[in-house]
Amino acid sequence: MADASKGRADDNTETMRKRFRVFKESTLPVIKHYDLKGKVRKVDAAKPVDEVFEDVKVIFAPLIAKVMWSCKEDNSSRHVRIELGRCASLFVP
């Protein structure tokens, strides 16, 4: 069994530079596009995990509630409603 604490075999400076370049070229433009449309929500991930989770819950709670409402109106989405119900219990107080 490989030692998980050693990281990936390709974790070196050059690989990290390449990954960051690809992120800047491919991912950042998409984030910027949706940010201009007001669709990006930012969370300070440097906080403790429990605080980050609470911040994320605040962002997703209205979205989960909206999806849950639309699922209740459509009985054909029973499986989705059940799965979202599990998620909603995490987000809706």
C-alpha positions in Angstrom: 0.0 0.0 0.0 1.3 3.4 -0.9 2.1 5.9 1.8 -0.6 8.6 1.6 1.5 11.1 3.5 4.0 11.3 0.6 1.6 12.9 -1.8 1.4 12.3 -5.6 4.4 11.0 -7.5 4.1 14.1 -9.9 4.0 16.7 -7.1 7.0 18.8 -8.1 7.5 22.5 -8.9 7.1 22.1 -12.6 3.9 20.2 -12.3 2.5 22.7 -9.9 3.4 25.5 -12.2 1.6 23.7 -15.1 -1.5 23.1 -13.0 -1.7 26.7 -11.9 -1.2 27.9 -15.5 -4.0 25.6 -16.7 -6.2 26.9 -13.8 -5.6 30.5 -14.8 -6.2 29.8 -18.5 -9.2 27.5 -18.2 -11.0 28.0 -14.9 -10.5 31.7 -14.0 -12.3 32.9 -17.2 -15.3 30.8 -16.3 -15.4 32.1 -12.8 -15.0 35.7 -14.0 -17.9 35.2 -16.5 -20.3 34.0 -13.8 -19.0 36.6 -11.3 -20.0 39.4 -13.7 -23.5 37.9 -13.8 -23.7 37.9 -10.0 -23.6 34.1 -9.8 -20.4 33.6 -7.8 -20.5 33.4 -4.0 -17.3 33.7 -2.1 -16.4 31.9 1.1 -13.4 32.5 3.2 -11.9 28.9 3.3 -9.1 30.0 5.7 -11.6 29.8 8.6 -12.1 26.7 10.6 -14.0 23.9 8.8 -17.1 24.3 10.9 -17.3 28.0 10.2 -16.8 27.5 6.4 -19.6 24.9 6.5 -21.9 27.4 8.2 -21.1 30.0 5.6 -21.8 27.5 2.8 -25.1 26.5 4.4 -26.2 30.1 4.3 -25.5 30.3 0.6 -27.2 27.0 -0.3 -30.3 27.1 2.0 -32.4 29.3 -0.3 -31.4 27.2 -3.3 -32.3 23.9 -1.6 -35.6 25.3 -0.4 -36.4 26.5 -4.0 -35.6 23.1 -5.5 -37.6 21.3 -2.7 -40.6 23.4 -3.5 -40.5 22.6 -7.2 -40.0 18.9 -6.5 -43.2 18.8 -4.3 -45.2 20.1 -7.3 -44.0 17.2 -9.5 -44.7 13.7 -8.2 -42.5 12.2 -11.0 -39.5 13.6 -9.2 -40.0 11.4 -6.1 -36.4 10.0 -6.1 -35.0 13.5 -6.5 -37.2 14.8 -3.7 -36.0 12.1 -1.4 -32.3 12.7 -2.1 -32.7 16.5 -1.8 -34.7 16.0 1.4 -31.6 14.4 2.9 -29.5 17.4 1.8 -32.1 19.9 2.8 -32.1 18.6 6.4 -28.5 19.7 6.5 -29.2 23.2 5.2 -32.6 24.2 6.4 -32.9 25.0 10.1 
